Amino acid sequence: MKYYLIVGEASGDLHASHLMDSLKREDFEAEFRFFGGDHMEAVGGTLVKHYRELAYMGIGPVLLNLRTILSNMKLCKKDILQWNPDVVILVDYPGFNLNIAKYIKRKSRIPIYYYISPKIWAWKEYRIKNIKRDVDELFSILPFEVDFFEKKHNYPIHYIGNPTVDEITQFNLNYKEPFEGFINRNNLQSEKPIIALLAGSRKQEIKDNLPSMIKAASTFENYQLVLAGAPGIDIKYYDEFIAQEASVKLIFNQTYELLYHSKAALVTSGTATLETALFGVPQVVCYYTPMACLISYLKKKILSVRFISLVNLILDEEVVKELVADSFSVENIKIELAKLLNDDTCRKDMKRGYQEVYNRLGEPGAPSHAAKIMVELLNK
């Protein structure tokens, strides 16, 4: 069968590549065509457009690149209809993907599957109407989404586990490098434990969060700061933030290795908060927003959830500290980071919460569960 996948960022590229691997095991004749990234291309198939050309975040960048975004949408719609796949599989990225789903549903009989459901429980809940109308099957990777979609909106979904559990479980099985080896290979300081900096996967996130992260973490002189370079972000982009910061070391394509060896982490919201938790690394979630006081007010009025990090959302309690909007400041980051580094009780409590997160997510096998269900549905 022919599978057309659409991904808009780095984490989706990784998750989609594992789904494609699983689909190949279920369907030996699987063919792939996709808007995606390097991980998907490595599995095989035709890369139509790289996610680097799609990932615009915030009102300003979206408006400035509106012509490009609309051009990519037009290309995607035309390409799907010309290739005529057996199914279109959307991966997160709702602003783009729901537009594609609406068009394809109107112009064809190609089924639409959504792998990694859009987070409409956080905001834009009205999108449930579009999902019900345009999406044939929804595959969820967060356990609390079952009640949201099925009980609140009477829309049946498939909870298939969380692919991040699979990815980290597999990594831990294969990775045996000692701390000294990691340090030597990356030219780091052997005598200092690591504070990991995960400042986001998009330029705007990095620009907004990284300077304050560095300023706060640099005050802990007995630690070294290691920044995880995001896929798709050129090394030169980081220069303006770290060129004058001798205390910061930038490494690429080693986020899991970095977390494996870190004492604590400063993390923006997103999949990285869950990855950090599953590695058992105590963390502070840092997320800058412009007009902080206004955003803080709107958060209470508009957002449907109490938290922004996946760890806290899964447990429905604040296990990791979230510094967002008006609570985001260098001083607050320093205070919370000091607790993680110096307070054993704080670290133990957070790690207990992490274990409960793992329990709720369930056993590994998300991509294979999803692939099996997809092929069975398509064969019917």
MIZA-456138 format. One record per residue (C-alpha): residue in three letters; residue number from 0; y, z, x. Coordinates in pm, 1 decimal, padded with zeros to 6 digits. Example, Ala and Ser with C-alpha at 12.3 -4.5 7.8 and 13.67 -1.06 7.14 Angstrom:
2
+------+-----+----------+----------+----------+
! code ! pos !        Y !        Z !        X !
+------+-----+----------+----------+----------+
!  ALA !   0 ! -00450.0 !  00780.0 !  01230.0 !
!  SER !   1 ! -00106.0 !  00714.0 !  01367.0 !
+------+-----+----------+----------+----------+
//
This chain:
380
+------+-----+----------+----------+----------+
! code ! pos !        Y !        Z !        X !
+------+-----+----------+----------+----------+
!  MET !   0 !  00000.0 !  00000.0 !  00000.0 !
!  LYS !   1 !  00364.1 ! -00046.5 !  00097.1 !
!  TYR !   2 !  00585.9 !  00260.1 !  00136.7 !
!  TYR !   3 !  00965.5 !  00247.6 !  00163.6 !
!  LEU !   4 !  01120.5 !  00573.7 !  00291.2 !
!  ILE !   5 !  01487.5 !  00676.0 !  00306.3 !
!  VAL !   6 !  01607.2 !  00951.5 !  00539.4 !
!  GLY !   7 !  01964.6 !  01053.2 !  00623.6 !
!  GLU !   8 !  01943.0 !  01304.3 !  00908.4 !
!  ALA !   9 !  01737.7 !  01435.8 !  01200.6 !
!  SER !  10 !  01529.5 !  01695.8 !  01016.4 !
!  GLY !  11 !  01436.8 !  01440.1 !  00750.1 !
!  ASP !  12 !  01328.8 !  01197.1 !  01021.3 !
!  LEU !  13 !  01089.1 !  01456.6 !  01162.7 !
!  HIS !  14 !  00947.8 !  01558.6 !  00823.6 !
!  ALA !  15 !  00911.0 !  01197.2 !  00708.5 !
!  SER !  16 !  00726.6 !  01099.8 !  01027.7 !
!  HIS !  17 !  00462.5 !  01364.7 !  00960.1 !
!  LEU !  18 !  00431.8 !  01249.6 !  00599.8 !
!  MET !  19 !  00380.8 !  00893.9 !  00725.2 !
!  ASP !  20 !  00105.9 !  01012.4 !  00961.0 !
!  SER !  21 ! -00066.2 !  01181.8 !  00668.3 !
!  LEU !  22 ! -00025.7 !  00876.7 !  00444.6 !
!  LYS !  23 ! -00196.5 !  00664.0 !  00710.5 !
!  ARG !  24 ! -00494.4 !  00900.3 !  00699.9 !
!  GLU !  25 ! -00515.0 !  00871.9 !  00320.0 !
!  ASP !  26 ! -00439.3 !  00499.5 !  00305.1 !
!  PHE !  27 ! -00573.5 !  00294.5 !  00596.5 !
!  GLU !  28 ! -00371.0 ! -00008.6 !  00487.1 !
!  ALA !  29 ! -00038.4 !  00175.1 !  00466.9 !
!  GLU !  30 !  00270.1 ! -00028.6 !  00560.2 !
!  PHE !  31 !  00609.0 !  00134.6 !  00618.5 !
!  ARG !  32 !  00967.5 !  00017.6 !  00600.4 !
!  PHE !  33 !  01248.5 !  00269.9 !  00620.2 !
!  PHE !  34 !  01597.7 !  00397.0 !  00670.8 !
!  GLY !  35 !  01510.2 !  00664.3 !  00926.1 !
!  GLY !  36 !  01497.1 !  00758.7 !  01291.4 !
!  ASP !  37 !  01307.9 !  00767.2 !  01617.9 !
!  HIS !  38 !  01022.0 !  00989.7 !  01496.7 !
!  MET !  39 !  00947.6 !  00757.3 !  01206.7 !
!  GLU !  40 !  00972.2 !  00450.7 !  01429.0 !
!  ALA !  41 !  00716.6 !  00606.0 !  01664.0 !
!  VAL !  42 !  00466.0 !  00628.1 !  01377.9 !
!  GLY !  43 !  00506.0 !  00259.4 !  01304.5 !
!  GLY !  44 !  00667.8 !  00021.7 !  01059.3 !
!  THR !  45 !  01009.2 ! -00141.1 !  01034.0 !
!  LEU !  46 !  01329.2 !  00055.2 !  01093.6 !
!  VAL !  47 !  01598.6 ! -00110.8 !  00882.4 !
!  LYS !  48 !  01882.9 !  00130.6 !  00961.4 !
!  HIS !  49 !  01901.8 !  00442.7 !  01179.6 !
!  TYR !  50 !  02014.2 !  00768.0 !  01016.1 !
!  ARG !  51 !  02289.3 !  00797.4 !  01280.4 !
!  GLU !  52 !  02470.2 !  00525.5 !  01085.1 !
!  LEU !  53 !  02439.4 !  00721.0 !  00759.4 !
!  ALA !  54 !  02516.8 !  01085.1 !  00842.8 !
!  TYR !  55 !  02874.3 !  01154.3 !  00733.2 !
!  MET !  56 !  02964.4 !  01508.1 !  00632.7 !
!  GLY !  57 !  03272.4 !  01640.5 !  00455.7 !
!  ILE !  58 !  03531.0 !  01472.9 !  00233.5 !
!  GLY !  59 !  03739.0 !  01335.9 !  00522.9 !
!  PRO !  60 !  03460.6 !  01161.1 !  00717.5 !
!  VAL !  61 !  03309.7 !  01026.3 !  00394.3 !
!  LEU !  62 !  03641.6 !  00875.2 !  00282.6 !
!  LEU !  63 !  03712.2 !  00731.7 !  00626.8 !
!  ASN !  64 !  03368.4 !  00568.2 !  00634.9 !
!  LEU !  65 !  03340.3 !  00480.8 !  00266.7 !
!  ARG !  66 !  03317.4 !  00106.9 !  00330.2 !
!  THR !  67 !  03027.3 !  00161.7 !  00573.4 !
!  ILE !  68 !  02849.3 !  00396.0 !  00331.4 !
!  LEU !  69 !  02880.0 !  00148.5 !  00043.9 !
!  SER !  70 !  02765.5 ! -00134.4 !  00269.1 !
!  ASN !  71 !  02455.9 !  00065.3 !  00371.6 !
!  MET !  72 !  02378.4 !  00140.4 !  00007.2 !
!  LYS !  73 !  02405.0 ! -00228.1 ! -00082.1 !
!  LEU !  74 !  02179.1 ! -00323.6 !  00208.2 !
!  CYS !  75 !  01921.7 ! -00059.5 !  00112.5 !
!  LYS !  76 !  01907.3 ! -00163.6 ! -00253.9 !
!  LYS !  77 !  01871.0 ! -00531.7 ! -00167.3 !
!  ASP !  78 !  01610.2 ! -00464.6 !  00100.5 !
!  ILE !  79 !  01393.5 ! -00254.1 ! -00131.8 !
!  LEU !  80 !  01388.3 ! -00517.1 ! -00404.1 !
!  GLN !  81 !  01311.7 ! -00795.8 ! -00156.2 !
!  TRP !  82 !  01025.5 ! -00606.0 !  00008.4 !
!  ASN !  83 !  00895.7 ! -00482.6 ! -00329.2 !
!  PRO !  84 !  00706.8 ! -00170.0 ! -00210.5 !
!  ASP !  85 !  00445.4 !  00017.9 ! -00410.0 !
!  VAL !  86 !  00666.7 !  00327.2 ! -00396.9 !
!  VAL !  87 !  01006.9 !  00440.9 ! -00270.1 !
!  ILE !  88 !  00998.0 !  00786.2 ! -00108.1 !
!  LEU !  89 !  01333.3 !  00964.0 ! -00085.0 !
!  VAL !  90 !  01373.6 !  01248.2 !  00166.4 !
!  ASP !  91 !  01650.5 !  01500.3 !  00085.9 !
!  TYR !  92 !  01999.1 !  01339.7 !  00139.6 !
!  PRO !  93 !  02085.6 !  01342.2 ! -00233.9 !
!  GLY !  94 !  02430.5 !  01176.4 ! -00233.1 !
!  PHE !  95 !  02281.2 !  00853.3 ! -00100.2 !
!  ASN !  96 !  01927.8 !  00879.1 ! -00233.7 !
!  LEU !  97 !  02004.7 !  00954.0 ! -00597.7 !
!  ASN !  98 !  02231.1 !  00650.3 ! -00605.0 !
!  ILE !  99 !  01944.7 !  00439.2 ! -00471.2 !
!  ALA ! 100 !  01701.7 !  00591.3 ! -00723.2 !
!  LYS ! 101 !  01930.2 !  00506.8 ! -01016.3 !
!  TYR ! 102 !  01961.6 !  00144.4 ! -00907.0 !
!  ILE ! 103 !  01592.7 !  00087.7 ! -00831.2 !
!  LYS ! 104 !  01484.6 !  00249.4 ! -01156.4 !
!  ARG ! 105 !  01720.0 !  00020.9 ! -01348.6 !
!  LYS ! 106 !  01627.6 ! -00297.7 ! -01161.4 !
!  SER ! 107 !  01252.4 ! -00261.2 ! -01111.2 !
!  ARG ! 108 !  00933.7 ! -00079.0 ! -01200.0 !
!  ILE ! 109 !  00887.5 !  00061.5 ! -00850.5 !
!  PRO ! 110 !  00802.0 !  00434.4 ! -00877.0 !
!  ILE ! 111 !  01040.7 !  00680.9 ! -00712.5 !
!  TYR ! 112 !  00900.3 !  00986.4 ! -00533.9 !
!  TYR ! 113 !  01128.0 !  01255.5 ! -00391.0 !
!  TYR ! 114 !  00985.2 !  01437.4 ! -00087.6 !
!  ILE ! 115 !  01188.1 !  01749.2 ! -00002.8 !
!  SER ! 116 !  01378.4 !  01789.1 ! -00326.4 !
!  PRO ! 117 !  01759.8 !  01792.6 ! -00328.8 !
!  LYS ! 118 !  01906.7 !  02142.9 ! -00331.7 !
!  ILE ! 119 !  02070.1 !  02119.7 ! -00671.6 !
!  TRP ! 120 !  01996.0 !  02489.6 ! -00729.3 !
!  ALA ! 121 !  02279.8 !  02562.2 ! -00484.3 !
!  TRP ! 122 !  02540.1 !  02337.2 ! -00640.0 !
!  LYS ! 123 !  02572.7 !  02016.5 ! -00843.2 !
!  GLU ! 124 !  02303.3 !  02139.8 ! -01080.2 !
!  TYR ! 125 !  02410.4 !  01863.7 ! -01319.2 !
!  ARG ! 126 !  02213.0 !  01625.0 ! -01097.7 !
!  ILE ! 127 !  01899.5 !  01740.2 ! -01278.5 !
!  LYS ! 128 !  01981.0 !  01475.2 ! -01541.6 !
!  ASN ! 129 !  01966.0 !  01202.1 ! -01276.5 !
!  ILE ! 130 !  01643.2 !  01341.4 ! -01134.1 !
!  LYS ! 131 !  01473.6 !  01355.6 ! -01473.0 !
!  ARG ! 132 !  01585.3 !  01001.0 ! -01548.9 !
!  ASP ! 133 !  01522.6 !  00832.9 ! -01213.2 !
!  VAL ! 134 !  01259.3 !  01031.0 ! -01017.9 !
!  ASP ! 135 !  00893.3 !  00998.1 ! -01115.7 !
!  GLU ! 136 !  00749.6 !  01271.6 ! -00891.7 !
!  LEU ! 137 !  00925.6 !  01554.3 ! -00707.9 !
!  PHE ! 138 !  00770.0 !  01729.5 ! -00407.0 !
!  SER ! 139 !  00912.3 !  02071.8 ! -00324.1 !
!  ILE ! 140 !  00890.2 !  02260.5 !  00006.4 !
!  LEU ! 141 !  01057.8 !  02583.1 ! -00109.3 !
!  PRO ! 142 !  00860.2 !  02821.1 ! -00332.5 !
!  PHE ! 143 !  01155.6 !  02940.3 ! -00543.6 !
!  GLU ! 144 !  01222.7 !  02581.2 ! -00654.5 !
!  VAL ! 145 !  00916.7 !  02589.9 ! -00882.0 !
!  ASP ! 146 !  01080.0 !  02830.8 ! -01126.2 !
!  PHE ! 147 !  01412.2 !  02648.2 ! -01104.1 !
!  PHE ! 148 !  01274.4 !  02306.4 ! -01194.0 !
!  GLU ! 149 !  00980.6 !  02398.1 ! -01415.6 !
!  LYS ! 150 !  01099.9 !  02705.9 ! -01602.2 !
!  LYS ! 151 !  01475.0 !  02650.3 ! -01611.9 !
!  HIS ! 152 !  01476.0 !  02271.3 ! -01652.9 !
!  ASN ! 153 !  01128.0 !  02194.3 ! -01787.3 !
!  TYR ! 154 !  01065.0 !  01939.2 ! -01514.7 !
!  PRO ! 155 !  00719.7 !  01964.4 ! -01349.8 !
!  ILE ! 156 !  00710.3 !  01937.1 ! -00969.5 !
!  HIS ! 157 !  00458.9 !  01962.2 ! -00684.1 !
!  TYR ! 158 !  00497.3 !  02256.7 ! -00446.6 !
!  ILE ! 159 !  00314.2 !  02143.0 ! -00133.8 !
!  GLY ! 160 !  00405.3 !  02412.5 !  00119.5 !
!  ASN ! 161 !  00669.6 !  02380.2 !  00389.1 !
!  PRO ! 162 !  00640.6 !  02118.0 !  00667.6 !
!  THR ! 163 !  00832.6 !  02340.1 !  00909.9 !
!  VAL ! 164 !  00535.3 !  02577.6 !  00901.7 !
!  ASP ! 165 !  00311.0 !  02288.1 !  01007.1 !
!  GLU ! 166 !  00543.5 !  02177.6 !  01285.1 !
!  ILE ! 167 !  00582.8 !  02523.7 !  01436.9 !
!  THR ! 168 !  00215.2 !  02614.4 !  01395.9 !
!  GLN ! 169 !  00117.7 !  02297.1 !  01582.4 !
!  PHE ! 170 !  00377.8 !  02363.3 !  01851.5 !
!  ASN ! 171 !  00254.6 !  02718.0 !  01910.6 !
!  LEU ! 172 ! -00102.1 !  02594.5 !  01944.7 !
!  ASN ! 173 ! -00008.3 !  02346.6 !  02217.0 !
!  TYR ! 174 !  00281.9 !  02508.3 !  02403.8 !
!  LYS ! 175 !  00175.7 !  02737.9 !  02688.3 !
!  GLU ! 176 !  00469.4 !  02714.5 !  02931.8 !
!  PRO ! 177 !  00575.2 !  03057.3 !  03067.1 !
!  PHE ! 178 !  00939.2 !  03167.6 !  03068.0 !
!  GLU ! 179 !  00964.6 !  03100.9 !  03442.1 !
!  GLY ! 180 !  00847.4 !  02743.0 !  03396.7 !
!  PHE ! 181 !  01098.8 !  02675.1 !  03120.7 !
!  ILE ! 182 !  01377.0 !  02831.4 !  03328.1 !
!  ASN ! 183 !  01294.4 !  02633.6 !  03643.2 !
!  ARG ! 184 !  01249.9 !  02304.4 !  03460.8 !
!  ASN ! 185 !  01592.5 !  02333.0 !  03297.5 !
!  ASN ! 186 !  01775.4 !  02483.2 !  03594.9 !
!  LEU ! 187 !  01851.0 !  02809.7 !  03411.6 !
!  GLN ! 188 !  01896.0 !  03163.8 !  03544.2 !
!  SER ! 189 !  01568.8 !  03347.8 !  03589.2 !
!  GLU ! 190 !  01716.1 !  03698.5 !  03570.6 !
!  LYS ! 191 !  01894.2 !  03662.5 !  03233.0 !
!  PRO ! 192 !  01740.3 !  03649.4 !  02883.6 !
!  ILE ! 193 !  01855.8 !  03366.4 !  02656.1 !
!  ILE ! 194 !  02089.8 !  03356.0 !  02358.0 !
!  ALA ! 195 !  02022.0 !  03025.0 !  02180.8 !
!  LEU ! 196 !  02306.0 !  02832.9 !  02018.9 !
!  LEU ! 197 !  02208.4 !  02599.8 !  01732.9 !
!  ALA ! 198 !  02540.8 !  02460.2 !  01618.3 !
!  GLY ! 199 !  02430.8 !  02196.9 !  01368.1 !
!  SER ! 200 !  02318.0 !  01835.5 !  01370.0 !
!  ARG ! 201 !  02645.9 !  01667.9 !  01272.3 !
!  LYS ! 202 !  02968.2 !  01630.7 !  01466.2 !
!  GLN ! 203 !  03179.5 !  01814.0 !  01210.3 !
!  GLU ! 204 !  02945.6 !  02113.8 !  01209.8 !
!  ILE ! 205 !  02946.2 !  02127.4 !  01588.5 !
!  LYS ! 206 !  03324.6 !  02097.9 !  01606.5 !
!  ASP ! 207 !  03372.6 !  02374.9 !  01348.7 !
!  ASN ! 208 !  03111.9 !  02623.6 !  01468.8 !
!  LEU ! 209 !  03040.0 !  02584.2 !  01838.9 !
!  PRO ! 210 !  03371.8 !  02705.8 !  01990.0 !
!  SER ! 211 !  03355.0 !  03039.4 !  01808.1 !
!  MET ! 212 !  02985.1 !  03077.0 !  01884.9 !
!  ILE ! 213 !  03050.0 !  03029.0 !  02255.9 !
!  LYS ! 214 !  03351.2 !  03259.3 !  02259.8 !
!  ALA ! 215 !  03159.1 !  03540.3 !  02091.5 !
!  ALA ! 216 !  02833.3 !  03504.6 !  02286.0 !
!  SER ! 217 !  03008.2 !  03470.1 !  02623.6 !
!  THR ! 218 !  03111.7 !  03834.7 !  02608.6 !
!  PHE ! 219 !  02747.4 !  03937.5 !  02661.0 !
!  GLU ! 220 !  02743.8 !  03887.5 !  03036.8 !
!  ASN ! 221 !  02383.5 !  03998.2 !  03087.3 !
!  TYR ! 222 !  02262.5 !  03697.3 !  02886.4 !
!  GLN ! 223 !  02274.5 !  03322.2 !  02941.4 !
!  LEU ! 224 !  02377.0 !  03080.4 !  02665.8 !
!  VAL ! 225 !  02164.4 !  02773.8 !  02603.1 !
!  LEU ! 226 !  02282.1 !  02513.4 !  02352.9 !
!  ALA ! 227 !  02034.5 !  02292.2 !  02169.2 !
!  GLY ! 228 !  02171.7 !  01938.7 !  02172.0 !
!  ALA ! 229 !  02128.4 !  01769.1 !  01836.2 !
!  PRO ! 230 !  01936.6 !  01439.7 !  01809.4 !
!  GLY ! 231 !  02175.4 !  01150.9 !  01767.9 !
!  ILE ! 232 !  02474.8 !  01334.8 !  01919.6 !
!  ASP ! 233 !  02589.5 !  01189.6 !  02251.5 !
!  ILE ! 234 !  02605.0 !  01431.5 !  02543.7 !
!  LYS ! 235 !  02969.1 !  01334.4 !  02596.9 !
!  TYR ! 236 !  03061.7 !  01480.2 !  02257.0 !
!  TYR ! 237 !  02965.4 !  01825.9 !  02379.6 !
!  ASP ! 238 !  03184.0 !  01798.9 !  02690.8 !
!  GLU ! 239 !  03503.8 !  01905.0 !  02516.7 !
!  PHE ! 240 !  03335.4 !  02228.4 !  02408.2 !
!  ILE ! 241 !  03136.7 !  02322.1 !  02719.3 !
!  ALA ! 242 !  03297.8 !  02139.6 !  03013.6 !
!  GLN ! 243 !  03495.6 !  02450.3 !  03106.6 !
!  GLU ! 244 !  03218.0 !  02691.3 !  03009.1 !
!  ALA ! 245 !  02996.9 !  02752.6 !  03311.1 !
!  SER ! 246 !  02800.5 !  03007.1 !  03106.5 !
!  VAL ! 247 !  02666.4 !  02740.8 !  02866.2 !
!  LYS ! 248 !  02371.2 !  02515.6 !  02947.2 !
!  LEU ! 249 !  02303.4 !  02213.7 !  02724.4 !
!  ILE ! 250 !  01948.0 !  02086.6 !  02673.4 !
!  PHE ! 251 !  01814.5 !  01810.9 !  02448.0 !
!  ASN ! 252 !  01483.2 !  01759.4 !  02268.4 !
!  GLN ! 253 !  01365.3 !  02115.2 !  02338.9 !
!  THR ! 254 !  01479.0 !  02318.2 !  02038.3 !
!  TYR ! 255 !  01135.7 !  02469.2 !  01976.6 !
!  GLU ! 256 !  01086.5 !  02546.8 !  02344.8 !
!  LEU ! 257 !  01429.6 !  02710.5 !  02348.8 !
!  LEU ! 258 !  01358.3 !  02926.9 !  02044.7 !
!  TYR ! 259 !  01018.0 !  03021.9 !  02185.0 !
!  HIS ! 260 !  01189.1 !  03175.9 !  02489.4 !
!  SER ! 261 !  01506.4 !  03319.5 !  02328.5 !
!  LYS ! 262 !  01604.2 !  03682.2 !  02271.6 !
!  ALA ! 263 !  01846.8 !  03603.4 !  01987.1 !
!  ALA ! 264 !  02020.4 !  03305.3 !  01828.4 !
!  LEU ! 265 !  02344.0 !  03197.7 !  01663.3 !
!  VAL ! 266 !  02257.0 !  02936.8 !  01402.3 !
!  THR ! 267 !  02438.3 !  02723.6 !  01146.8 !
!  SER ! 268 !  02288.2 !  02693.7 !  00800.8 !
!  GLY ! 269 !  02004.2 !  02452.8 !  00728.6 !
!  THR ! 270 !  01648.6 !  02401.5 !  00846.2 !
!  ALA ! 271 !  01737.4 !  02563.9 !  01180.6 !
!  THR ! 272 !  01763.4 !  02906.2 !  01014.6 !
!  LEU ! 273 !  01405.0 !  02873.8 !  00891.5 !
!  GLU ! 274 !  01281.1 !  02741.8 !  01226.4 !
!  THR ! 275 !  01444.2 !  03036.3 !  01404.0 !
!  ALA ! 276 !  01279.5 !  03279.0 !  01162.5 !
!  LEU ! 277 !  00932.2 !  03127.6 !  01203.8 !
!  PHE ! 278 !  00966.8 !  03170.6 !  01580.5 !
!  GLY ! 279 !  01052.6 !  03536.8 !  01520.0 !
!  VAL ! 280 !  01395.4 !  03513.4 !  01686.9 !
!  PRO ! 281 !  01662.0 !  03749.0 !  01544.6 !
!  GLN ! 282 !  01960.6 !  03543.2 !  01430.9 !
!  VAL ! 283 !  02314.3 !  03543.6 !  01295.8 !
!  VAL ! 284 !  02402.8 !  03259.0 !  01060.3 !
!  CYS ! 285 !  02749.6 !  03121.3 !  01138.8 !
!  TYR ! 286 !  02917.7 !  02865.7 !  00916.4 !
!  TYR ! 287 !  03287.1 !  02790.0 !  00940.2 !
!  THR ! 288 !  03471.6 !  02644.9 !  00642.9 !
!  PRO ! 289 !  03835.5 !  02535.4 !  00625.8 !
!  MET ! 290 !  04060.0 !  02729.2 !  00384.4 !
!  ALA ! 291 !  03820.9 !  03021.4 !  00416.6 !
!  CYS ! 292 !  03969.8 !  03246.0 !  00146.5 !
!  LEU ! 293 !  03973.4 !  02964.9 ! -00108.5 !
!  ILE ! 294 !  03618.4 !  02860.0 ! -00019.3 !
!  SER ! 295 !  03502.2 !  03220.8 ! -00045.3 !
!  TYR ! 296 !  03647.0 !  03239.0 ! -00396.4 !
!  LEU ! 297 !  03498.3 !  02905.0 ! -00498.9 !
!  LYS ! 298 !  03160.3 !  03005.8 ! -00355.2 !
!  LYS ! 299 !  03146.2 !  03289.7 ! -00605.1 !
!  LYS ! 300 !  03257.2 !  03066.6 ! -00892.3 !
!  ILE ! 301 !  03078.2 !  02737.5 ! -00818.7 !
!  LEU ! 302 !  02765.0 !  02802.2 ! -00613.9 !
!  SER ! 303 !  02459.9 !  02905.8 ! -00813.0 !
!  VAL ! 304 !  02304.0 !  03106.8 ! -00529.1 !
!  ARG ! 305 !  02392.6 !  03423.2 ! -00341.5 !
!  PHE ! 306 !  02304.7 !  03296.2 !  00006.1 !
!  ILE ! 307 !  02323.8 !  02981.5 !  00222.1 !
!  SER ! 308 !  02040.5 !  03039.5 !  00471.3 !
!  LEU ! 309 !  01685.8 !  02946.9 !  00377.0 !
!  VAL ! 310 !  01554.9 !  03281.0 !  00502.7 !
!  ASN ! 311 !  01766.6 !  03479.3 !  00258.5 !
!  LEU ! 312 !  01716.6 !  03230.4 ! -00023.4 !
!  ILE ! 313 !  01337.7 !  03250.9 !  00003.2 !
!  LEU ! 314 !  01342.2 !  03631.2 ! -00002.9 !
!  ASP ! 315 !  01642.5 !  03663.0 ! -00238.3 !
!  GLU ! 316 !  01793.6 !  03928.1 ! -00013.5 !
!  GLU ! 317 !  02009.1 !  03934.0 !  00299.8 !
!  VAL ! 318 !  01758.7 !  03968.1 !  00581.4 !
!  VAL ! 319 !  01977.8 !  03773.7 !  00825.1 !
!  LYS ! 320 !  02353.2 !  03824.5 !  00836.4 !
!  GLU ! 321 !  02553.8 !  03530.9 !  00703.6 !
!  LEU ! 322 !  02905.4 !  03486.8 !  00838.4 !
!  VAL ! 323 !  03053.8 !  03226.9 !  00607.6 !
!  ALA ! 324 !  03407.5 !  03139.8 !  00494.6 !
!  ASP ! 325 !  03628.6 !  03448.4 !  00521.6 !
!  SER ! 326 !  03364.1 !  03652.8 !  00706.3 !
!  PHE ! 327 !  03334.0 !  03391.4 !  00982.9 !
!  SER ! 328 !  03520.4 !  03510.5 !  01292.5 !
!  VAL ! 329 !  03459.2 !  03557.0 !  01663.3 !
!  GLU ! 330 !  03481.6 !  03933.0 !  01625.9 !
!  ASN ! 331 !  03225.8 !  03946.0 !  01343.9 !
!  ILE ! 332 !  02986.9 !  03723.4 !  01538.3 !
!  LYS ! 333 !  03015.6 !  03961.5 !  01836.1 !
!  ILE ! 334 !  02946.7 !  04265.2 !  01616.9 !
!  GLU ! 335 !  02637.0 !  04116.2 !  01454.0 !
!  LEU ! 336 !  02502.1 !  03970.9 !  01777.3 !
!  ALA ! 337 !  02537.6 !  04310.2 !  01947.2 !
!  LYS ! 338 !  02317.7 !  04462.0 !  01677.2 !
!  LEU ! 339 !  02045.0 !  04206.4 !  01739.6 !
!  LEU ! 340 !  02053.2 !  04256.6 !  02115.0 !
!  ASN ! 341 !  02085.9 !  04636.1 !  02126.3 !
!  ASP ! 342 !  01940.7 !  04781.3 !  01805.6 !
!  ASP ! 343 !  01559.3 !  04781.1 !  01802.6 !
!  THR ! 344 !  01547.9 !  04892.8 !  01439.3 !
!  CYS ! 345 !  01764.3 !  04600.1 !  01334.9 !
!  ARG ! 346 !  01538.6 !  04356.9 !  01521.3 !
!  LYS ! 347 !  01220.1 !  04505.1 !  01375.1 !
!  ASP ! 348 !  01356.1 !  04496.9 !  01019.7 !
!  MET ! 349 !  01453.4 !  04131.5 !  01055.1 !
!  LYS ! 350 !  01112.9 !  04039.4 !  01194.8 !
!  ARG ! 351 !  00941.9 !  04215.5 !  00903.5 !
!  GLY ! 352 !  01148.7 !  03998.2 !  00673.4 !
!  TYR ! 353 !  01043.2 !  03691.8 !  00870.4 !
!  GLN ! 354 !  00677.5 !  03776.1 !  00814.0 !
!  GLU ! 355 !  00738.3 !  03789.4 !  00438.6 !
!  VAL ! 356 !  00908.0 !  03448.4 !  00457.6 !
!  TYR ! 357 !  00595.4 !  03308.3 !  00622.9 !
!  ASN ! 358 !  00375.2 !  03466.5 !  00356.4 !
!  ARG ! 359 !  00575.2 !  03313.7 !  00073.7 !
!  LEU ! 360 !  00583.2 !  02966.3 !  00225.8 !
!  GLY ! 361 !  00204.8 !  02952.7 !  00236.5 !
!  GLU ! 362 ! -00042.5 !  02800.8 !  00478.4 !
!  PRO ! 363 !  00021.2 !  02486.6 !  00686.9 !
!  GLY ! 364 ! -00065.3 !  02145.7 !  00543.3 !
!  ALA ! 365 !  00245.3 !  02032.7 !  00352.2 !
!  PRO ! 366 !  00251.5 !  01666.7 !  00465.5 !
!  SER ! 367 ! -00121.5 !  01619.7 !  00406.3 !
!  HIS ! 368 ! -00099.8 !  01786.3 !  00062.9 !
!  ALA ! 369 !  00189.1 !  01557.9 ! -00034.2 !
!  ALA ! 370 !  00020.0 !  01243.2 !  00100.4 !
!  LYS ! 371 ! -00302.2 !  01315.3 ! -00086.2 !
!  ILE ! 372 ! -00117.7 !  01365.0 ! -00415.8 !
!  MET ! 373 !  00096.9 !  01054.2 ! -00361.6 !
!  VAL ! 374 ! -00196.4 !  00822.6 ! -00289.8 !
!  GLU ! 375 ! -00395.3 !  00960.2 ! -00582.8 !
!  LEU ! 376 ! -00100.4 !  00903.3 ! -00819.0 !
!  LEU ! 377 ! -00040.2 !  00551.6 ! -00690.1 !
!  ASN ! 378 ! -00406.1 !  00458.3 ! -00719.2 !
!  LYS ! 379 ! -00401.5 !  00559.9 ! -01084.6 !
+------+-----+----------+----------+----------+
//
